[in-house]
Amino acid sequence: MKNSNIISICAFLIVSLIGAPSQALGENSDRLKDAGFELQTAADEGGWKLFEISLFSKNHARSGSQSMFNGGFSRTVPFQATFVGNASGAYQEFPAKAGSRWRLTGYALTPETLEGATAFGVLQISFFDANGKDLGTVETAGGATKAKTSSQVNRLSSVNEWIFLDTGVATAPEGTATIQVFTLFVDFSGSSRTQGVYFDDLGLCELNESSAPGRCDPE
Ligand SMILES: [Ca+2]
């Protein structure tokens, strides 16, 4: 009995170490507070700012015991002619200079197949000027979407699997004062149920000339 307890404890420690938030991304990473959603740091202390249907959840976790859930409730669509859908999320904001280059990574999971062609979870980077005007990014200038977004977790994604998401490099336009980084679930699907995506283990890197290639890569 004692031996099995020891084995269990050892197994727990190994899992804990593997699952710990990455500290190995380099000095330019870990800009985020509570990147693994375990601390629930208050927004006015630099933690996540939540909007619409968003909450810290213990239902699924890639690290620790919690993740961030962003949900949609798109069945409200048919009842409000002017309401075209739902976007829920969480974000943090940091100072940023024009020309600075950033990359946001993380993991997302859907516990069931998402309904609808326009229901998806993404990570997103946007830049703003000192007046709060959305400047988009250099890479997305002139495009339909101002922000630089990662690939999606959507109706085609594997279920109950943490899927790696990566915005790639987003460069700050002229006039940039701040960067905002998001977890986001967009639901314009008109499906008849609540659905959403869980996010965990985000990483934000500011790239510079001294950054070694691959420095922002996940473990
Ligand atoms: Ca976590």
Residues whose N, C-alpha, C, O or C-beta is under 5 A from the ligand:
A	BS01	CA	G36 F37 E38 A61 R62 S63 G64 S65 Q66 S67 D200
